[in-house]
Amino acid sequence: MIAPQDGRLRLDRQRLKQHRKRLGFSQEALAEYCFDQRLCVSIASIKRAESGRAVLYR
């Protein structure tokens, strides 16, 4: 996936939510898992992505 010039991208919200649920994670648990894996993904970013809004890509 290529990030647009402003650094924001839109993820497939249904696919993201289905995958998270398949793994058995709440949004908060997914954010904690990402943190443990040294990935900077906040719960706010997960909520934003699942609601269909663009998230900042860093």
Rosetta blueprint (number, residue, H / E / L):
1 M L
2 I L
3 A L
4 P L
5 Q L
6 D L
7 G L
8 R E
9 L E
10 R L
11 L L
12 D L
13 R H
14 Q H
15 R H
16 L H
17 K H
18 Q H
19 H H
20 R H
21 K H
22 R H
23 L H
24 G L
25 F L
26 S L
27 Q H
28 E H
29 A H
30 L H
31 A H
32 E H
33 Y H
34 C H
35 F H
36 D H
37 Q L
38 R L
39 L L
40 C L
41 V L
42 S L
43 I H
44 A H
45 S H
46 I H
47 K H
48 R H
49 A H
50 E H
51 S L
52 G L
53 R L
54 A L
55 V E
56 L E
57 Y L
58 R L
